[in-house]
Amino acid sequence: MRLTNHIDEMQAVLAHLEEQQAPAAELARQHFTLAVAFLRKQATEQAIAYLKQSLSYDDNNAIAYAYLGAALVETQQVDEAKEALKKALVLAPDEMLVQLKMGEFQYKLGFYPEAVKYLEAAVQLQAPNQATAQYLVALLEKARRANAKAFIREPKVLDFKKIAQLFLNLTKPKK
């Protein structure tokens, strides 16, 4: 069964755990699991809410910060995304998913040299599964090709928020 098929059941379990005043670690884990399910359903706002709640129970979860950063950039909250990803890097610089999410962030914003740096670091670390490893390798190759074609190969000191907003607006699908 897919994780996304069980969201209602997972929310009921979480409500029960909260009523029973379960340990913070268990509540953090349940909120994080729900956040991942919502991310898979592309319900980003709900995922962000569950990730923030998870981090309120365990603010040392680097993976939760990495996923929060990835979700925030999807909602054009670029500064907040950057801060969440920086926190993830501080907490777990040798975590593959943290390096991957920072690489994705840099790639989405068009900072290809930085994207390549983080993605190459991620490749050196253990992927949690084969699908993630394949995705990482494919994204790294895309970042390398984009970097080779880029007019500016080194990021300059620019207004990061304005650049991100422009880029996200240009890449947003037209309705």
N, C-alpha and C positions, 0 to 999 in steps of 0.2 A: 504494500500500500504506500502511496505517496504521502509525504508529510503534509502537503497542502490539502489533502482530502480530510484531514483530521483537525482542522483549526478549531471548529466548534468544541470538539471533545477536549482539545488541549486547553482551551480557554476555561472550560468547566473544571478541569483538573487544577488549573492555576487559581481559580476562584476558591476552590476547596482548600488548597494549600495556604492561601492568604487568610482564610477564615480560621484555619488551624494554627496560624502563626508559625509556619514552617521556618526552618533555618534560612538565613539570608542567602547562603550559597545555593540552596535548592530553588529559591524564588528567582535568583539571578539566572540560573540555568534554564528554568521554565520560560522566563521572559525572553531569553536569548533564542531558545528553540522556536517560540512563536514568531519572533522577529524574522528569523530565517525563512519560516513558512510564508510570511507575508511578502518577503523579498522575492521569493520564488513565484508568487502570484502577481508580482509587480504592483503590490499595494504598498508603495514606498512610505506614505505618511504613517500608516499603521505600524510598519516596521520600525520607523524612527521612534515612535512612541514606546514600543516595547524594548528597543535597544537602550533608550534613555532610562527606562525603568530598571532594566537589567543592571545597568551601570550604577544606578542608585543603590543597589544591593551589593555590588562588587565593582568598585571603581579601579580595580587592577586587571581587568579583563582586556588585554590588548586586542584580541580578536573582535570583541564587541565594539571597541573603539574603531577598529579598521572597517568593520561593516557599517558602523554609523557614518564614518567619513564617506564611504562609497554611496550610501543612501542620501546623505545631505547634498552631495554634488549633483545627484539626479534631480533634486528639487531646487537647484540653483543657489543653495546656501554655501557658497564656495569658501568663504572665510571660516565658517564653522566646520566645514568638511576638512579643511587644511589643519585646523587645530585638533580635531579628533584623530586624524592620521598621524600628526606629530606626537600626540600622546601615546598612540599605539606603538610608534617607533621607539619612544623612550622606554616604554614598558617591556617591549619584546623585539629588539632590533634583529634578532636571529630567527624570527618566526616567518615562515614562508608566506603565509596569507597576509601578513602585515606588509611585507615588501611588495607582494602582488597588488594589493589594494592601493598602495602609494604609487606604484607604477601605472596602474589604471588611471588614477587621478591625474597624474602628470600627462599621460597620453591624451586623455579627454580634453585637457586644457591646451594641448598643442606644444607642450614643453618636452619635445622628443628626446633630447639628450638626457634629461632627468629621468624620463620614463625608461629609457634603455638602461640607465644605471640601476634603478630599483628592480627592474625585471630581470636583469642579469644577476643581481644579488639573490633574487627569489629562486632562480634556476639552480643556484648552488645549494639550496636548502631542500628539505624533504617535503614533497607535495603530499597532501592528505589522501589523494586518490588519483587514479589514472586520468579521469576527465579534467581535473584541475591542472595536472601536469601538461596535458595536451593544450588546454586553453592558454596556459602560461607561455608555452613555446610559440604558439600561433600569434599571440599578442606581442611577444618580443620581436618576432620577425616583422610584423606590421610596424612596430615602433622603429625598428632599424631602417626599414624602407622609407618611412616618413622622415626620419632624421636625415637620411642621405639626400632627400629631395628638398629639405627645408632651406629656405633662404637664410634664416638665422639659425646657426647651429648651437649657439650658446645662449641661454636665457639672459636677458638684460634686466636691469632693475626698472620695472614698469609698474603701472597701477594694476596689480594682480586682479582685483575684483572687477574692474572694467573689462579687462581682457577676457576673463572667464565669462562674464555676462554676454559679451559679444559673441564669443565662441558658442556658448550654449544656445543662444538665440538663433544663430545660423544653422546649427545642427538639429534644432527642434523640428520634428516632423510637422508639416503643414496639415491643417485639418480641413 
